[in-house]
Amino acid sequence: MEIRVLRYFLAVAREESFSHAADFLHITQPTLSRQLMELEEELGVKLLNRGKKNRKVTLTDEGMLLRKRAEEIVTLADKTLEEFDTADEIISGDIYIGGGETDAMRLIARAAKKLQNDYPHIRYHLFSGNSDDVAERLDKGLLDFGIFIEPANMEKYDYIRLPVTDKWGLLMRKDSELAYLEHIKVEHLENIPLITSRQSMVRNELSGWSGRDFDKLNIVATYNLVYNASLLVAEGFGYALCLDKLVNTTGDSELCFKPLEPPLNARLDIVWKKHQMFSKAGKKFLEQLQKEFHI
């Protein structure tokens, strides 16, 4: 299976047309069609549904699986080539950073800004996701660094603990029945519709805080990243258990945030795989992080 052919496959999947994909790739349509037929023969499955009337091309279930894997393979191949292309005296290249939604990203941005002054040719690529999403991409080599919001499984990673914590609380409408409270206690959660993180480790942490089975509360929705959850809150669908400073609650915002009582804080770490082989740009960024946080 050649990476070149995977690029052909991804072009057809994106364009949903052999002719448009061939134009994009600057090859003939018969050549493209033959290459993908050979790929199907190599894998022993049908990847594409070739429409007869409108000629629209759609993916089979196997095609959708290959698209996900092909995107990962091509991204990793491009990243590897970039690392070798920058093996000269000029420090340049790409750094891939993934993280959940947290105000602590400001610390990472500050370190990147300082490094940019000395090495302006380094580029940064950000991926947003929860700890599970980030860990998966770290393990596959698609990210250089990740920001974990604890609790998280740290066995496979080296890390620097960031000198900040995030505060857990309840996001709600300003006209809700709990908006008059200064803090949210366990009993306030028992009879309201809750929107919570889908991560099991986070829910275990909240169960420990509450001292009861968290799944027995009235959980009406779960979220991966909190922005969409905040839209549900704004529409009066429920109350979101989340971290502070991720959703605007100032000025004309219809939302407010109330911290938990007793307080529940989340520690944050910037992590990388143990025995990670960094590019020159990655090494410089790690050195800047260690300098920034006095490691």
N, C-alpha and C positions, 0 to 999 in steps of 0.2 A: 504494500500500500504506500504510494508515494504522496508526499506532502503536496506536490504540484496538483495531483488529481483531487486531493481533498479540497484544495482551493477552488478547483473547478466545480466540485460538488456544492460547496458553500455559495458560490456565485449563482448557481441555478436555484438553490433553495431560497436565496435572497430575492432574486429577480422574478422567480416563478415563471421563467421563460427561457428556453434554450437560445432563442435568437438574441434576446436582450443580454443574456449572460455571455454569449459568444462575442457580442460587440464590446462588452465591458472588458473581456479577457483578451481581445484582439486576436482571436483564433476563429477558424471557420466553424459553422454549426455542425457539419458532419463529424469533424474532428472531436468536438466537445461531446456529441452524442455517443460516439464510439468509445471514448475514454470512460464515460460513466457506465456504459453497458459492460465494459470490461471490469469496472469496479464492482458492479453487481454480481458478475460471474465469480470474481475473486472471493467475495464475501458469502456468496451462495444465497442471497436474499434480494428481494425487490425493494429498491430504495425510493423510486419515483413513480407516481401515477401520471402518465402522459395523456393529457386531455386531447380529445380528437376535434371537438367543435371549436372551442375557444383557444385551444392549444395551451391552456394554463397548466403548469406543472405543480403538483402538490406532493408532499412527502408522505410515505407510508409510515407506519409505527416504527419500523426498523430505520427508515430514513430520518425520523425525528431523533432517534437515539444516536445515530451516526452524526447528525448535525451538532449535537451537544459535545460529543467526543472530538469531532473534527475541529470545532472552535477552540477547545482546550489544547489540542495538539498543535494547531497552527499558531496560537498565541505563544505557547512555550517555545516553539521553533523560532519564531520571530524574536522573542526575548533573548534566546541563546545567541542568535546571530548578532544582535545589537551589542551583547556583552563582548564578543570577540572583535567586532568592528571598532570598538572603542579602546582596544588594547594598544594605545599609543601614549605619548606624553601628555596630551590634553585630556584632562578628566572630564568625560562627558558620558552620556548614556541615560538610561531610564531606571527609575526606582518606582516599584509598585507597592502601594500601601493600602491595606484594607482595614476597616474598622466599623464598629457600631456607632450609632448616633451618640455622641458625647461632646460636651464642651471642651474636654481635654484635648481635642484635635487642635485647639489653639496652640498648645505647647509644641506639638509636632510641626505645625505651620511656622512657629517662631524659629525652631531649629532649622527648618528648610530654608527660611528666609536668610538666616545668617550664613548658611552654606552657599546659598546662591550668590552672595557677594563675592566669594572666592572662586566659585565654579559655576558660572552662569550657563554653561552648556548642559547641565544636568536637568532632566525633565522628570516630573512627578506625575504619577497616574494613581487616582484614588478610586477605591472600590468600597461601596457601602453595603454592609450586611451585619447580621448578628455574629456572635462568636462561632457558632457552628458553620456558617457560611465562610467566614474568614479562615477558620482552621482547615476546611476542605481545600481552599485555594492555596493556602500555605503548604499543605502536604503535597499538593500536585506541582509545586514550584511555580505557580502563577502569580504569587505575591512574594515580595522580599520581606516585608514587615507587616505585622498586624497589631491592632489595638484590641485587647480583650477587656471586657468589663466583667469583673469577677462576680459570681463564681464561674470558673472555667477550668478545664483540665489542662494543666501545665506540664505534664510529664514529658512531652516530646519537644519542649521549647526552652530556649534561653530567653531571658526577659530582663527588662528594666522596669521597676515599679515607678510609676509616675507620682509626683508629689502632690496629687490632688485626689479627691474622692467625689463621686456623684451621689446625690441625695434622692432616695426613693420617696414617692408621694403619690397623690391622687390628682389627676387632671379632670376638671369638671367645668361646666358652664357657670358663669358668674351669677346666674339666677337660679342655680340648683339649691336644693334643700340643705346641702352641707357646706355651702359657700361661706356661711357666717363663721365656721369653725377656724381656729388657728392651726390645729393639728388634726390628723385623722388617726383614730384608734381602731383596734381590731373590731370592736362592736359596731362601728360605723359601716363596716364592709358587708355585714351579714345579710342585709335585705335590699341591696342595690344591684343593678346589672353591671357586671365588671367586664372590662376589656383588659386582657393580660398578655404578657409575652408568651410566645409559644415554646420557649426554651425550657426544658424540664429542669435544668439546674437552677434557673432563675426562680421557677415556681417552687422548687424545694427550699430555696433561700427564704422566700416569702412565707412558706409553710412554717419554717423554723421561727421566723419572726412572730407569726400569729399564734403559734402554739397549737394549731389545729389543722385538720385535713383541708388543704387549700382547694382541692377539687370539689369539695362539697359546697363551696360558695356559688353564687349565681353568676357563672362565667358565660357571657353571651357571645363573646368573640375573642379571638387571639390575634396578635400582630407579630410581624417580623421587624419592621421599622415603624416608628411611632407616628410619622406624619399622617398616614392614612387613618390610623386609629384616632388622631385628633379630629379628623373630619367627622367620624362617627360621634365623637363626644359633642362636637359643635351642633350636630343635628339632634342631640338629645337622646341618642341611642343607648348611652351608658357612660360609665366613669372608667377612665384608663389608669391603671397602675403603671407608672413609668418613672423615668429619671427626670430631674429638674433641668431647666435651661435648654430643652430641646424644642419646645413649642413656644411661640410668642404669646405671653399672657399680659403684656403691657398695653397702655394706651387704650385704643378702641377695640382691642381683642375681646371677644365674648367668652374667653376661657380664663380660668385661674388654676393655680397649682397649690396644693396643701400638703406639707410634708407629713410623713408618718410619725407617730408617737407610740412607743419609744423610737428614736431615730434609727433608720436603717440606711447605712451608707455603702456604696460600692467602690472597691478599689479598682485601679486601672493599671494595666501593664502594656508596654510595647514589646512584642515578642517576635522571635524568628526561630526557624528550625535549628535544632542542635546540629552542629557540624555543617552549618550552612556555608556554601561556597559563594561569596559575594563577588560581584563585579567591582571594578575600581570605584565606580560611583556609589555602590552599596556600602563599600568599606568606608568611604569618606562620610557617608551619612551616619553610619553606626558610630564612627569616631565623634561626630558632631553631637549625637545623642548622649554619648558617654560624657562628653565635655559639658553639655548643657545641664545634665542631671548629676554631675559630680561623681561619676562612677570610676 
